[in-house]
């Protein structure tokens, strides 16, 4: 066995230490000093935490419009649910269960893309800078890439993906390994099912190019076998999804009604794919010279690979091209086909999220450009002038550093509030410290505690952040609908905008009822004059059987409140009222 030279070992330790520091900075900046009480999840994470809470405490949510029936979220059968349930019971807080995942998943993300870079680029420096570029949060109209504020399923999928791709590149040269490689890829359906079709196809296509010396007839047999294993692995999830959703089942006038509701509930581009693709084109490609330049570079590289396809012996360019093909086929072509059939057959689409697989275009753009840099480095190292080789090779590394920093500046990485919070703490000599608006956060936690302790179990709550336009948000990013009332206070919500998403998937009958309440609330929120707003809100709360109403701001006994609202708790930011019917 070859011994690792001391400089190599030192560099490996240095790089891994650097990645650990980055992951620690992100985790500390996100969690702050509130790990033991963490009601600061974004909307998707808050929804998952609410599902976990409802499964653990079904009696608490017997009167919740969404959570009262587990069938309304049975389609969400991912590993996240048992993980959050387990750590939620251990820690006593479902928010803390999410917080616990931040550090291990971020280091997994950083290490995974570094190792993927090493196997593709064959250079530690290029791999390190690629990993840092790949972590930069990118958010446009319909898609997000990079570090996310919460470890939601798509973030966990991102972190696990490079390890699957490493296995594919390393062992895919032997067709006998294809079945277990596709089986392992299929397991990702239970991590983030929306991402699996794109990467399942991408991996499947790339396997063909990894064994160029094997006769095609022999490869076909293993290829078909690998596809069969993949289908076996994903079948339990597919059966559960198709049997627990209402997608694809609506027709006639009912279809028109449901589609109209979904168009109002979801962001533009989910159902209007042309608008979604135009938005992606404008924001991901044409929005900045750096983006356009990188996409053109990738396009030219792809054209070059196609022209020289017979003379290129290295399979990696074809493998990367196959990954591109999988993402484009499932992110663009498949949803266009599904939506066209849905319109013709008067049904809702089988899936509306597939367009969001275009998030992986950001990964593939960076990966393709860094691969081109690695090829350029290989070319300059073959330069006949020995004196020029180290200078030219160093020049390529500086190009990689420049690309990483340009990408960070382009997407305002250095303004990221999570990392800035950590830098502020470390600059003051603290490992972690309270955020600037700690008083506001403490007041919100106090309100949620009061709901849990001062209201009877099963009380229906109408949350403040969704019922009054003037509500502020804290720096840790509380959901604007305050789903923490569900997963932290363990109380059902009388209404929340977020439920429209789950009901669009699972229960169109309940979706229609949700839509009527959403429409009525919209009328209330348009009222600007305080007395009229409060009277209308109180009437709305009684109409939807609200037991307690939370309003922003401290209770003022000299101010007007409807007679049916009895104050039971107040702090400078929130007031809780019992609703008398």
C-alpha positions in Angstrom: 0.0 0.0 0.0 1.4 3.4 -1.0 2.1 5.7 1.9 0.6 9.2 1.8 3.3 11.8 1.8 3.3 14.2 4.7 2.4 17.2 2.5 -0.5 15.4 1.1 -1.8 14.4 4.5 -1.4 17.9 5.7 -3.3 19.4 2.8 -6.1 16.9 3.3 -6.4 17.8 7.0 -6.2 21.5 6.1 -9.0 21.2 3.5 -11.3 19.1 5.7 -10.7 21.5 8.6 -11.7 24.4 6.3 -14.9 22.7 5.3 -15.7 21.9 8.9 -15.3 25.6 9.8 -17.6 26.7 7.0 -20.2 24.2 8.1 -19.9 25.2 11.7 -20.2 28.9 10.8 -23.5 28.2 8.9 -24.9 26.0 11.6 -24.1 28.5 14.5 -25.4 31.4 12.5 -28.7 29.7 11.8 -29.3 28.2 15.2 -27.9 31.0 17.4 -28.6 30.6 21.1 -32.0 29.0 20.7 -31.3 25.3 20.0 -33.4 24.1 23.0 -36.4 26.1 21.8 -36.4 26.5 18.0 -39.7 27.7 16.6 -38.0 29.4 13.6 -38.5 27.0 10.7 -39.3 28.1 7.2 -42.6 27.1 5.7 -41.6 23.7 4.2 -39.7 22.6 7.3 -42.5 23.9 9.5 -45.0 21.8 7.5 -42.9 18.7 7.9 -42.5 19.4 11.7 -46.3 19.8 11.9 -46.8 16.4 10.2 -44.4 14.8 12.7 -46.2 16.5 15.6 -49.6 15.3 14.3 -48.5 11.7 13.9 -47.1 11.7 17.5 -50.0 13.6 19.0 -53.1 12.8 16.9 -55.6 13.8 19.7 -54.1 17.3 19.8 -55.0 17.9 16.2 -58.4 16.2 16.0 -59.9 19.6 15.0 -57.1 20.8 12.7 -58.4 21.3 9.1 -55.3 19.6 7.6 -53.8 17.4 10.3 -57.0 15.9 11.6 -56.8 13.4 8.8 -53.4 11.6 8.2 -54.5 10.9 4.6 -54.1 14.6 3.9 -50.4 14.2 4.1 -49.9 10.5 3.6 -48.3 11.3 0.2 -45.4 12.9 2.1 -43.7 9.5 2.8 -40.0 10.5 3.1 -37.2 9.7 5.6 -37.6 13.2 7.0 -40.8 12.3 8.9 -39.3 9.4 11.0 -36.1 11.3 11.6 -37.9 14.4 12.9 -40.3 12.3 14.9 -37.4 10.5 16.6 -35.3 13.6 17.4 -38.4 15.5 18.3 -39.2 13.0 21.0 -35.6 12.9 22.2 -35.2 16.7 22.3 -38.8 17.6 23.2 -39.0 20.0 20.3 -39.6 19.3 16.6 -37.9 22.6 15.7 -34.8 21.5 17.6 -34.9 18.3 15.6 -34.4 20.3 12.4 -31.7 22.4 14.0 -29.8 19.3 15.0 -29.5 18.3 11.3 -28.0 21.6 10.1 -24.3 20.9 10.9 -24.1 17.3 9.8 -25.9 17.9 6.5 -23.9 21.0 5.6 -20.6 19.2 6.2 -21.9 16.3 4.2 -22.8 18.7 1.4 -19.4 20.3 1.4 -17.4 17.1 1.8 -19.5 15.3 -0.9 -18.9 17.9 -3.6 -15.3 18.1 -2.7 -14.9 14.3 -3.1 -16.9 14.4 -6.3 -14.6 17.1 -7.6 -11.6 15.0 -6.7 -12.8 12.1 -8.7 -13.7 14.3 -11.7 -11.1 17.0 -11.7 -8.2 15.0 -10.2 -7.0 18.1 -8.3 -7.6 19.1 -4.6 -7.6 22.8 -5.1 -10.2 22.8 -8.0 -12.3 20.4 -5.9 -12.2 22.6 -2.8 -13.2 25.8 -4.7 -15.9 23.8 -6.6 -17.4 22.7 -3.3 -17.4 26.2 -1.9 -19.0 27.5 -5.1 -21.7 24.8 -5.0 -22.7 25.7 -1.5 -23.6 29.4 -2.4 -27.3 29.9 -1.9 -29.1 30.7 -5.2 -32.7 31.6 -5.2 -34.8 32.6 -8.2 -38.5 32.4 -9.1 -39.2 28.7 -8.8 -35.9 27.1 -7.8 -33.3 27.2 -5.1 -29.8 25.8 -5.0 -27.0 25.6 -2.4 -27.3 25.9 1.4 -30.8 26.3 2.5 -31.8 27.8 5.8 -33.5 24.5 6.9 -32.6 20.9 6.2 -35.6 20.2 4.1 -35.7 17.1 1.9 -34.3 18.8 -1.2 -31.3 20.0 0.9 -30.7 16.5 2.2 -31.0 15.2 -1.4 -28.4 17.7 -2.5 -26.0 16.6 0.3 -26.4 12.8 -0.6 -26.3 13.2 -4.4 -22.5 13.6 -4.8 -21.9 10.3 -3.0 -24.2 8.6 -5.4 -22.5 10.2 -8.4 -19.1 9.2 -6.9 -20.2 5.6 -6.7 -21.5 5.8 -10.3 -18.3 7.2 -11.7 -16.1 4.8 -9.6 -17.9 1.5 -10.1 -20.0 2.2 -13.2 -17.2 1.0 -15.5 -18.3 -2.5 -14.6 -21.8 -3.2 -16.0 -22.3 -5.9 -13.3 -22.4 -3.1 -10.7 -25.2 -1.2 -12.6 -28.2 -2.9 -10.9 -27.0 -2.0 -7.4 -26.0 1.5 -8.5 -29.5 2.1 -9.9 -31.0 0.5 -6.8 -29.0 2.9 -4.6 -30.1 5.8 -6.8 -33.7 4.7 -6.4 -33.5 4.9 -2.6 -33.3 8.7 -3.0 -37.0 8.6 -3.8 -37.5 8.4 -0.1 -35.3 11.5 0.5 -36.8 13.9 -2.0 -39.1 12.3 -4.5 -39.4 15.3 -6.8 -35.6 15.2 -7.5 -35.4 11.4 -8.1 -36.9 11.2 -11.6 -34.4 13.6 -13.0 -31.4 12.1 -11.4 -32.7 8.5 -11.9 -32.7 9.2 -15.6 -29.4 11.1 -15.5 -27.6 8.3 -13.8 -29.3 5.6 -16.0 -28.1 7.4 -19.2 -24.6 8.0 -17.9 -24.0 4.3 -17.1 -24.0 3.5 -20.8 -21.0 5.7 -21.4 -18.9 4.5 -18.5 -18.1 1.2 -20.0 -17.1 2.0 -23.7 -15.1 -1.1 -24.1 -17.9 -3.5 -23.3 -19.9 -4.7 -26.3 -23.3 -3.1 -26.7 -25.2 -6.4 -26.6 -23.7 -7.2 -23.2 -24.3 -3.7 -21.9 -28.0 -3.8 -22.9 -28.7 -6.8 -20.7 -27.1 -5.1 -17.6 -28.8 -1.8 -18.5 -32.3 -3.3 -18.6 -31.6 -5.2 -15.4 -30.5 -2.0 -13.7 -33.7 -0.3 -14.8 -35.7 -3.2 -13.4 -34.0 -3.0 -10.0 -34.6 0.8 -10.0 -38.3 0.3 -10.6 -38.5 -2.3 -7.9 -36.9 0.1 -5.3 -39.2 3.0 -6.1 -42.4 1.0 -6.5 -43.5 1.2 -2.8 -43.2 5.0 -2.9 -44.9 5.3 -6.3 -47.9 3.2 -5.2 -48.2 5.2 -2.0 -48.0 8.5 -3.9 -50.5 7.5 -6.6 -53.0 6.1 -4.1 -52.8 9.1 -1.7 -53.1 12.1 -4.1 -55.9 13.6 -6.1 -53.6 14.7 -8.9 -54.7 13.4 -12.3 -58.2 12.6 -11.1 -60.3 15.7 -11.8 -62.5 16.2 -14.8 -65.2 18.5 -16.2 -66.3 21.6 -14.4 -64.7 20.4 -11.2 -61.3 20.3 -13.0 -61.7 23.9 -14.0 -62.5 25.0 -10.5 -59.6 23.0 -8.9 -57.2 24.3 -11.6 -58.2 27.9 -10.9 -57.6 27.4 -7.2 -54.2 25.9 -7.8 -53.2 28.7 -10.1 -54.0 31.2 -7.4 -52.4 29.1 -4.6 -49.1 28.3 -6.3 -46.5 30.7 -7.7 -46.8 31.6 -11.4 -44.8 29.0 -13.4 -45.9 25.8 -11.7 -49.0 25.5 -13.8 -48.0 28.0 -16.6 -44.9 26.2 -17.6 -44.1 28.6 -20.4 -44.0 31.4 -17.9 -41.9 29.3 -15.6 -39.4 28.5 -18.3 -39.2 32.1 -19.4 -38.6 33.1 -15.8 -35.8 30.6 -15.5 -34.2 31.7 -18.8 -34.3 35.4 -17.7 -33.1 34.9 -14.1 -30.7 31.9 -14.4 -29.1 32.8 -17.7 -29.8 36.3 -19.0 -29.8 38.1 -15.7 -26.1 38.7 -15.4 -23.0 38.6 -17.6 -21.4 35.9 -15.4 -24.4 33.6 -15.8 -24.5 34.1 -19.6 -20.8 33.6 -19.9 -20.8 30.4 -18.0 -23.8 29.0 -19.9 -22.1 29.9 -23.2 -18.9 28.2 -22.1 -20.8 25.1 -21.2 -22.6 25.2 -24.5 -19.3 25.5 -26.4 -17.8 22.7 -24.4 -20.8 20.5 -25.2 -20.5 21.3 -28.9 -16.8 20.5 -28.7 -17.5 17.1 -27.1 -20.0 16.3 -29.8 -17.7 17.2 -32.6 -14.8 15.2 -31.2 -16.9 12.4 -29.8 -15.1 9.7 -31.8 -11.6 10.8 -30.7 -12.4 11.4 -27.0 -11.5 8.3 -25.0 -12.3 9.7 -21.5 -15.9 8.9 -20.7 -16.4 11.7 -18.2 -17.5 14.4 -20.8 -20.2 12.0 -22.0 -21.2 11.2 -18.5 -21.7 14.9 -17.7 -23.6 15.4 -20.9 -25.9 12.5 -19.8 -26.5 14.2 -16.5 -27.5 17.3 -18.4 -29.8 15.3 -20.6 -31.6 13.8 -17.6 -32.1 17.1 -15.9 -33.5 18.8 -19.0 -35.7 15.9 -20.0 -37.4 15.7 -16.6 -37.2 19.4 -15.7 -38.6 20.6 -19.1 -39.8 17.9 -21.5 -41.7 15.6 -19.1 -43.7 18.4 -17.4 -44.6 19.9 -20.8 -45.9 16.6 -21.9 -47.8 15.9 -18.6 -49.4 19.4 -18.6 -50.4 19.0 -22.3 -52.1 15.7 -21.6 -53.7 17.1 -18.5 -55.2 19.9 -20.5 -56.4 17.6 -23.2 -57.9 15.1 -20.7 -59.3 17.7 -18.3 -57.3 16.5 -15.3 -54.8 18.1 -13.0 -51.1 17.3 -13.8 -49.7 14.2 -12.1 -46.9 16.4 -10.6 -46.4 20.2 -10.7 -43.0 20.4 -9.1 -40.9 18.7 -11.8 -39.9 22.0 -13.3 -38.0 22.7 -10.1 -35.5 20.1 -11.1 -33.9 22.9 -13.1 -32.3 23.9 -9.8 -29.7 21.3 -10.6 -28.7 23.3 -13.7 -26.7 25.5 -11.3 -24.8 22.5 -10.0 -24.1 21.2 -13.5 -23.0 24.7 -14.8 -20.5 24.9 -12.0 -19.4 21.3 -12.4 -19.0 21.6 -16.2 -17.0 24.8 -16.0 -14.7 23.4 -13.3 -14.3 20.3 -15.3 -13.2 22.4 -18.3 -10.7 24.1 -16.0 -9.3 20.7 -15.0 -8.9 19.8 -18.6 -7.2 23.1 -19.3 -4.8 22.3 -16.4 -4.1 18.9 -17.9 -3.2 20.6 -21.2 -0.9 23.1 -19.7 0.9 20.4 -17.7 1.8 18.8 -21.0 3.6 22.0 -22.1 7.1 21.3 -23.4 8.6 24.1 -21.4 9.1 22.7 -17.9 9.7 26.2 -16.6 6.2 27.4 -17.7 4.2 24.4 -16.5 3.9 25.4 -12.8 3.0 29.0 -13.7 0.4 27.9 -16.2 -1.1 25.4 -13.8 -1.2 28.0 -11.1 -2.9 30.3 -13.5 -5.7 27.8 -13.9 -6.1 27.5 -10.1 -6.3 31.3 -9.9 -9.1 31.2 -12.6 -11.0 28.7 -10.4 -10.5 31.0 -7.4 -11.8 33.9 -9.4 -14.8 32.0 -10.6 -15.7 31.0 -7.0 -15.5 34.6 -5.8 -17.3 35.9 -8.8 -20.1 33.4 -8.1 -20.2 34.4 -4.5 -20.4 38.1 -5.3 -23.0 37.5 -8.0 -25.3 35.8 -5.5 -24.4 38.1 -2.5 -22.9 35.3 -0.5 -21.0 37.8 1.6 -24.3 39.5 2.6 -25.9 36.2 3.7 -27.5 36.9 7.1 -26.6 33.5 8.5 -22.9 33.8 7.9 -22.9 37.5 8.8 -24.4 36.6 12.2 -21.5 34.1 12.8 -18.9 36.6 11.7 -20.4 39.2 14.1 -20.2 36.7 17.0 -16.7 35.5 16.2 -15.5 39.1 15.7 -16.7 39.8 19.3 -14.9 36.7 20.7 -18.0 34.5 21.0 -18.5 31.1 19.4 -22.2 32.0 19.1 -24.3 34.8 20.3 -27.9 36.2 20.3 -29.0 37.9 17.0 -29.6 41.7 17.0 -33.3 41.4 17.5 -33.2 38.9 20.4 -35.9 40.8 22.3 -38.3 40.3 19.5 -37.5 36.6 19.2 -37.9 36.1 23.0 -41.3 37.7 22.8 -42.4 35.4 20.0 -41.2 32.4 22.0 -43.1 33.7 25.0 -46.3 34.0 22.9 -45.9 30.4 21.7 -45.3 29.1 25.2 -48.4 31.0 26.4 -50.5 29.3 23.7 -49.2 25.9 24.9 -49.8 26.6 28.6 -52.8 28.9 28.7 -55.1 27.3 26.1 -56.8 23.9 26.4 -55.5 21.0 24.3 -57.2 21.0 21.0 -58.0 24.7 20.9 -58.1 26.1 17.4 -55.7 29.1 17.0 -55.8 31.8 14.3 -52.2 33.1 14.0 -51.2 36.7 13.9 -48.6 36.7 11.2 -51.1 35.6 8.6 -54.0 37.7 9.8 -52.4 41.2 9.9 -50.3 42.8 7.3 -48.2 44.8 9.7 -46.7 41.8 11.5 -42.9 41.8 11.5 -40.6 38.8 11.0 -37.6 37.9 13.2 -34.1 37.5 11.8 -34.2 33.7 12.3 -37.0 33.5 9.7 -40.3 32.5 11.4 -42.9 31.3 9.0 -45.1 34.2 8.1 -48.1 31.9 8.9 -46.6 30.9 12.2 -46.9 27.1 11.8 -44.9 27.0 15.0 -48.3 27.1 16.7 -48.7 23.6 15.4 -45.2 22.0 15.8 -44.1 24.0 18.9 -47.3 24.9 20.8 -49.0 21.6 19.7 -52.3 23.4 18.8 -54.4 23.2 15.7 -54.7 26.2 13.4 -58.1 27.4 12.4 -56.7 28.4 9.0 -53.4 28.8 7.2 -52.4 29.6 3.7 -49.9 26.8 3.7 -52.6 24.1 3.8 -53.6 24.9 0.2 -50.4 23.2 -1.0 -50.9 19.9 0.7 -54.7 19.8 -0.1 -53.9 20.4 -3.7 -52.1 17.1 -3.7 -54.3 15.1 -1.4 -57.8 16.3 -1.0 -59.6 18.5 -3.6 -62.8 18.5 -1.7 -61.1 20.0 1.4 -59.2 22.3 -1.0 -62.4 23.9 -2.1 -63.4 24.6 1.5 -59.9 26.0 2.2 -60.3 28.2 -0.9 -63.6 29.8 0.4 -61.9 30.6 3.7 -58.8 32.0 1.9 -61.1 34.2 -0.2 -63.0 35.5 2.8 -59.8 36.2 4.7 -58.5 38.2 1.7 -61.5 40.5 2.0 -60.7 41.1 5.7 -57.0 41.9 5.0 -58.0 44.6 2.6 -59.5 46.7 5.3 -57.1 49.4 6.5 -59.1 51.1 9.2 -58.3 49.5 12.5 -61.8 49.2 14.0 -63.3 47.8 10.8 -60.4 45.4 10.4 -60.7 44.0 14.0 -64.5 43.7 13.7 -64.2 41.8 10.4 -61.4 39.6 11.7 -63.4 38.7 14.8 -66.4 37.8 12.7 -64.2 35.7 10.4 -62.5 34.0 13.4 -65.9 33.0 14.9 -67.2 31.9 11.5 -64.3 29.4 11.2 -64.6 28.2 14.8 -61.5 29.9 16.2 -61.0 29.5 20.0 -58.0 31.9 20.4 -56.8 34.7 18.2 -53.2 36.1 18.2 -52.7 39.7 17.2 -49.4 41.6 16.7 -48.6 44.2 19.2 -49.1 44.7 23.0 -52.6 44.7 24.4 -53.8 48.2 25.1 -56.8 48.3 27.5 -57.6 51.8 26.4 -57.8 50.9 22.7 -60.8 49.4 20.9 -61.2 45.6 20.7 -64.4 43.7 19.7 -66.4 42.6 22.7 -66.0 39.0 21.7 -62.2 39.1 22.3 -61.0 38.6 25.8 -57.3 39.2 26.4 -55.4 36.4 28.2 -51.8 37.2 27.5 -49.7 40.1 26.2 -46.1 41.1 25.6 -44.7 44.0 23.6 -45.0 42.1 20.3 -48.0 39.8 20.6 -51.4 39.5 22.3 -53.6 36.4 22.7 -57.4 36.7 22.9 -60.0 34.2 23.7 -62.8 34.3 21.1 -66.3 34.3 22.8 -69.0 32.9 20.5 
